[in-house]
Amino acid sequence: STGRRIGSPSEDAPAAQRAMSLQRLLEQKAQARANLDTSQSYLSATDTAVQGVSNSLNQIRSTVLGVTDTVSSAEQRDAAVAEVSRALQQLVDVGNQTIRGRYLFAGARTTQRPFEVNGNTVSYLGNETNLQSYSDVDLLFDTNLPGSQIFGGYSAEVRGTIDLNPITTRETLLADLYGGQGITKGSIAVSDGNTTQVIDLSKA
């Protein structure tokens, strides 16, 4: 009369186990679908923002090329400088866009404003970590692009204020080596150019 083959798991334990497994799988699939819908909205917003960046860069290029000749007056060049400054501020605003309270281009620091103007420079305060979401029960995929990738948030040559060629002393920390990134515990080779010594740092 209920339309159900069993009323309680004890009536047919193997069938009940299969039913519960299928129910869990259906719930996981439903969550994955919700993840996909959410990720799609973030990626669509990212795509729109990147299109805005492309338009701004084209505008800057056009402005600069318009005053590179020898006949442009100082006033025209000053106006071009002001226009480029406004366009750069627009790029910063695009880099700081949010959706559902989350910054699009801050990497995993979604509550941290990623770009900040400091005088004549722009600092990137996000990180380079991609956020991931399940698109299926066991399939993770990236749902964002950090600003460091989209806008070149870090210099290709120097990524901080740490001396990349430090002179080691007794006070030099292992964390200061390798451009401030530190080293992986294990064995390292130290050389003065003539003699090489291998040092085990696995217990350091």
Secondary structure, 3 states (H helix, E strand, C coil): CCCCCCCCHHHCHHHHHHHHHHHHHHHHHHHHHHHHHHHHHHHHHHHHHHHHHHHHHHHHHHHHHHCCCCCCCHHHHHHHHHHHHHHHHHHHHHHCCEECCEECCCCCCCCCCCEEEECCEEEECCCCCCCEEEEECCEEEECCCCHHHHCCCCCCCCCCCCCCCCCCCCCCCHHHCCCCCCCCCCEEEEECCCCEEEEECCCC
